[in-house]
Amino acid sequence: MKALGPFKRRTPLGWLQLSHEKGRLFVALAGIAFADVLMFMQMGFQASLFVSNTQLHRTLNADIVLLSPQARNLQALSTFSRRRLYQAQDIPGVKFADPFYVNTLNWKNPQTKRETLVQVIGFNPDRSAINLPGLAQQLPRVKQPDTFIFDRGSRGDYAESFALIDQGQPVQTEAQRRTITIAGLFEMGASFGADGTLITSDQNFLLQFPRRQAGSINLGLIQLEPDANLEQVVVALKDHLPADVRVLTLEEFIAFETAYWQVRSPVGFIFGLGTAMAFVVGVVIVYQVLSTDVNAHVREYATFKAMGYKNRYLLGVVFEEAIILAVFGFIPGAILPLGLYSLARSATALPLFMTTARAITVFILTVVMCTLSGAIATRKLQSADPADMF
């Protein structure tokens, strides 16, 4: 308690100076909140980019994934021979090795008749390749020709169509000059790569894409026996299969997709750059406020120095102001994105949510932003002579 004595007796000069000029304080808080909102939005969109484009990966019913070495991401997987699946089944510990087809197409919204880009997935309906609630009960329907089930979380206006399907009335529409039937619904969500997802059987997939050969597949989904060692099977597959196929665990496949959007995609770079620019904007705004405050009270600071106060004390006053600005500016800067996230989520169908980790990150960045601005603003105080300040 004795160690806290000096702090209890210390006059809060930083707060007194900020609160004395209420207009300047309001401008500073508004600027910090603005920078925080920008950072929250950029980081939120970046996180939704990674989550939305890996949500299919996380639902795959597989322990190991085979894909082409030329694959870049889910929308550009390339193909490899289905014979590699038969070869994979020779490895001890492999239970199933199933083909998985993926492509995109433009289809007509059955409600608005507008064309939009959707992702089409095809696999054996007798053994579901995707783990989603209620999906297994819907899969028998896709055994019918040209029959699909559609993602309820897709981006767009489908309310009337969903209502009809929920009542047991299939909806028909056109996709690539072919009439298809939507006989059921599941829920996964849209992504940056496509507005929605259609699931069907492997046979219907090949009917929809007649140029695709059944022996050319996009992914191979491998399930292991319960007692199989994942790492040992992966090593065995890499040794057994030719170089025209790549072997990844499911976690590695998710990381593969994330790395594409984070490093090789311009979208990920733009969101990262936007966060950095928001930070710079905040530094400039806070610096202008603190620099103006220092210049306005330069005579008072000179008096303190003439009385024997060290630069450390004067710097402490400015840093006190910086911390106060960081804390009070962060509050509205964290509240406003909650509404903006909800608005953007409704408009884009992307998974935009506030997270504790992101809030902590932005708060730390806000403190760094304000203290950095304070350090720049106090350079004049550190080098100035008290006589020169009058």
N, C-alpha and C positions, 0 to 999 in steps of 0.2 A: 504493500500500500504506500510505503514511503517513496518507492520509485515512481509512483504516479503523481506525486505531489507537484512537480514542476508543470506537468500537463494540466492539472486542475487549476493551477494559479495563472496559467498562460492566457492572455487575452486573445480571443479568436479574431485576429486582425483580418485574416483571409475572408471569413464570413461577413464581417462588418463592412469591408470594402466592397464586396460583391452586392450585399443587400442595400448599400447606400445608393448605388446606381441601379435602380430596379429595371429601367429600360434596357441597360446594357446586359444585365443578368438574364432577362427574358430572351433577348436576342441570342445570347450564348447557349442557353438551354434549348432553344428552338433549333439552333444549328447542330448541336450535338444529337438531339433527337432525330433530326433529319438524316444525319450520317448513320446513326444506329438503324433507322428504318431501312436505309439503302443496304446496309450490311446484312440485316436480317432477311430481306427479300432476296438478295443475290445468293446468300448461303442456303436459303430455303429452296429456291429454284434449283440450285446445284444439287442439293440432297435429293429432291424429288426426281431429278434427272437420273441419279444413280439407282434410286429405289424403284422407280417405275420401269426402268429398262432391265432390271434384274428380277422382277417379281415372277416372271415365268420360270426363270432358272431355279428360284427357291421352291417352286411347287413341283419340280420334276421328281418323278418316282424312280430315282436312280442313285446308285452309289458312285458310279464312274460314267463319264461321258466321252464318247469318241466323236471327233470332228476333223474336218479337213485342215491341213496346215495353212491353207490359203484363207481360212475364215477370218474375218475382221470383227464381226459382231453378229448379233442375232439376225439382223436384217441383211447381212452379207455373209452367210455361212459357207457358201460354196457346197460342193457335194463330194462324196466318195463312194466307193463300191460297197454294196450290201454284203458282199462276200466276206468283208472284214468282221461282220457280226458272227458268221458261222465259224470263222477262225478263232474269235474271242471265246466262243463257247467251249473250245478245247481246253481252256485254262481251268485247272482245278479251283473251285470256289465260286465260279461264275454260275449263277442260277438262270438268269434270262439275259438275252441281248436282243433288244427290240429296235426296229427302225423308227425314226421320228422325222416327219416332213414339215418344213416351215417355208412359207412364202408370203408375199403381200399382194394384194389386188385392190383395184378400185371397184366398189360396189355401190349400188344405189340405196340410200337410206329408204327403207320401206315406208317410212312416214312422210318424209319431205321430198323424196325422189332426187335428192342431191347426191352427187358422187363424193365418196370419201375413201381414204386409204385405211384398210383394215389388214390385220395379220391373220393368216390362215394356218391352222395346225392340223396335221393328220397323223393318226396312229391307229394301232389295232384296238378297236373298242372293247374287245374281250379282256384286255389287260390294260387298265387305265395307266397312261404315262404321266398323269398329272394328279397331284393330291390337292383337291379343292372340295370344300363341303358341298355335298349334294350332287357332285359331278357324276359319280358312278351310276346313280339312278337315271341320269339323263342319257348316258352313252348308248344304250340299246336303240335309241331313236335314230342315231346317225348311221345305222346299218341300212336304212332306206336310201335309195338313190337320191343324190342331190339334196340331202338333208343335213342341216348344220344346227349347232347350238351356239348362242351368241352371248357375248359378255355384257352383263347388266351394267357394269361400271364404265361402259364406253363413253367417249366424248361425243355429244350431239343430242338431238331431240328425238327420243325414242319412247316417250312415255306411253303413247297410245298403242304402239306395237307391243311394248312390254305387258300392258294390261290385257291385250288379246291373248298373248301367249300364256300368261298366268291363268287365263280362263280355259286353257286347253285348245285354243284356236290357233293353229299354225299360221305364220305370216310368210307370204311369198315376195320375192324381190328379184332383181337382176344383178348378176355379177359376171362381167366379161362376156356379155351377150348370151348368158346362160341363166335360165330360171332356177332359182334355188329356194328351198323351204327352210324357214327358221322354226324349229319344233320345240326348242327348250332354251333355258337360260342358265347361266352360271355367273359368278362375279369374281373378277380379278382386277380390272382397272385399266385405264388408258396409259399410254407412255409417250415419250417424245418421238418414238419411232413410228407409232401407228395410233389411230384414233380408237381402235378396239380390236377384239380378237374373235375369230370364228373357230370352232372346234368341229372336226368331222372325222370320219373313218379314213384310213389310208386309201381305200378304194375310191371314195368320193373325192379325196384330194387329187388323185391322179386323173380323175374325170375332169376336174376343174382346171388342171394344168396338163393338157394332153401332150405337150412336148416333153414333159418330165417322164423319164423311164423309172419303172418300179425299182430297178437295181441301183439307182442313184439317190442316195439318201443324204439328209442334212446332218443328222445326229444319230449316234448309236447310244441307246440308254441301257446300261448294264446294271443289273441287280445281283448282289452277291448272296451266297448262302449265309445263314445266320452266324455260323462259326468261322467264316472266312476272314482272313487278315487283309484289310484294305490295302495297306502299303505293299504287301507281298504280291497281291494280285496286280496292282498297278505296275510294279517292276516286271512281272511276268508278261503282262500285255505289251509293254514297251519293247521287250526283247523278242516277243513272238510275232508281233504285227509289223508289216512293212512301214517305210517312212512316209507313205502317202496318207497316213492317218495319225492323229494326235490323241494322246491319252491324258485325260484330266479327271481328277476327283471332282465331285459336285462343287465343293468349296472353291477349287481352282477355276472351275468354269464360271462361277459367279465373279471371282476376282478378274478373270479374263475380260468379261463384259464391262465391269466397272472401269478397268484400266483403259479400255477403248474410249469411253465417254469422258474420262478424266484427263487423259493425256493426248490421244490422237484425234479426238473430236473437237472442232472449233467451238462447239456449244459449251463444253466444259471449261475451255480456256476463257471464253467471254465472261462466264459467271465468276470465275476466279479473279479476272481483271476488274470486274465490276466491284467486287468486295474490296480489292486493293484501292481502287479509286475513291470509294466511299470513305475509307480510312484516311486517305490523303485530304479529302474535302474536310473531314472533321478536324484534322490537324491544322489546316489553314484557318478555319473558322475560330477555333479556340485560341490559336496564336494571335489572331487579330484582336480578340477580346482581351487576352491577358497582356499583350503588348501595349494596348491602349490604356489599360489599367495601370501598368507600371509607369508609363509616361505621365499619366495624370497625377500620380503620387510620388513622383521622383524626388520632390523636396522632402517629403516625409521620410523616404528611404535614406536620403542624404543625412537627415538629422539623426536617424538611428545609427548610421555608420560613424558620424562624428561623436556620438555618445559612447562608442566602443562596441556596438553590436557587430558581430562577425557576418560575413557573407552567408554563412550557413543559416543564420536566423532569417535573413531576408529571403533566401531561397525557400525556406520552410513556409513563409507566408504565401509566396506565389504557388508553391506546390499544394498548400492547403486549399487555395482557390481552385486549383486544377482538380483535386480529388472531389471537392464539393460539386463542381460542375459535372464531373464524370458520373457521380451517384445520382444527382437530381436530373441530369439530362438523360440518363439511361432509363429512368422509370417510364416517361411517355414514349421513349424510343422502343421499349419492349412491349408496351400495351397496344400501340397502334398496329404492329404487324399481326396481332391476333385476329383483328377484323380483316386485314388485307389478305391474310392466309385463307380465311374462310371464303372471302370473295373470289380469290383466284382459284381456290379448290372447286367452287361451284361452276366457275366459267371454263376451267380447263380439264376437270376430272383428274387432276394430278394429286399425288399424296403430299400435300403441303400442310405440315403441322409444326407447331412450336415444340422444341425439345429442350430438356434441361441442359444438355451438353451444349447446345447452340447458344442458349441464353448466357451460360457461364463464359463461353468463348467470346461473345460479343461484349460482355461486361469487361472482361480482361482487356480486350482491344480498346474499349472506351477509356479505361484507366490509363493504358499505355499512350493512347492518342492525346489525352489531356496532359499527362506528365511530360511527354515529349514536347508538346507545345509550350508548357511552362518552362522547360529547360532552355528552349530557344529564346523565349521572351525575357529571361533573366540574364542573358549574356552581358547586357549593358550594365546591370547592377554589379556584376562580379569584377569588372575591369575599371569602373568609374571611380574617380577620386571625389570625396565629399565636397571639396571646394568647387569642383567643376559642375556639380549638380545644381548649384544655386544660380 
